[in-house]
Amino acid sequence: FFRLVAVVAQGAKRYDVKMDLRKRLDQAQRDLELKEAVKIQNHTRITVDWHAKSELQAHTHVRRRREKIMKEEVAQAATELRISRRAKLKDLLTKEMIEYKEELKTKGIVAIPNDYQH
């Protein structure tokens, strides 16, 4: 009886060893699959980060170029506005001077010569 129990126990140990070995192999296979999945995920994350940075740099470059163009346009518009204002002011002052001379002339006062400059 003891011998039968010993053989059964020994068989159980072999069965347990086979099960342990199978479990270990399964666990090793799952570990390998998990490592491969992590490796793929890391590679994907790195690729996505690279694309995001590339797009950001491209958009930054485009934005800077647009800002530069806008600054140049604003500077050009300011220059044109300054020129236009000066021309209008000169016309206004010229008209006022003519009216002033005519007013002086009607009153009989000596007018300022045309070539007089400040």
Secondary structure as GFF3:
##gff-version 3
##sequence-region A 1 118
A	DSSP	alpha_helix	2	107	.	.	.	ID=ss1
###
